[in-house]
Amino acid sequence: SLVNERLPDDIRLLRFMTASEGDKGAARGFQNFDARKCCDARRYRYIVPARVLLKASREREGGAAVEEESTMDLRKRLKKILLRWGGTHSFHNFTSAAVPGNSDAVGGDDTGGNDPNRRNDHYKRHIMRCHVEDVTRHNGRDYVVISIKGSSFMRHQIRKMVGATIGVANGTLP
């Protein structure tokens, strides 16, 4: 179709419906559609300078890299770190919305109160995939593209996850 010819290769229009088509219920559903709220997954990509991922002990000596890490070694090391994000976890430490020690921060019983099995249910998110998508060179510098796909995210969660990944990779975090 004419629309698909103008779209990127990874995006396809399979079917469309105008507001005037179908019964009034279908039209009403179409008018209330919100792509941001109706999606089943989101994917974020962060482009990180490879030099910030070097271990702190190897980072610099007189302004030059002490030890060059191969692209393959960097990918392997990051893969181990990024795989830990996969699955369903409580990300209460990865949002600005959480208030430490305040069980009412997200609406009373939603936090699970004193039940340790339910305490952080409100902050649980499912990460479908987290990986190094690419290592690329631009203007003589290497960059790593980190891709994170999940069902939903909290405010600042991705930014803080990438920051923690950088910290673990360069040895400033355990």
Buried (B, 14 or more C-beta within 10 A) or exposed (E): EEEEEEEEEEEEEEEEEEEEEEEEEEBEEBEEEEEEEEEEEBEBEBEBEBBEBBBEEBBEEEEEEEEEBEBEEBBEBBEEBBEEBBEEBBBBEBBEEBEEEEBEBBEEEBBBEEEEEBBBEBBEBEBBBBBBBEBEEEEEEBBBBBBBBBEEBBEEBBBBBBBBBBBBBBEEEE
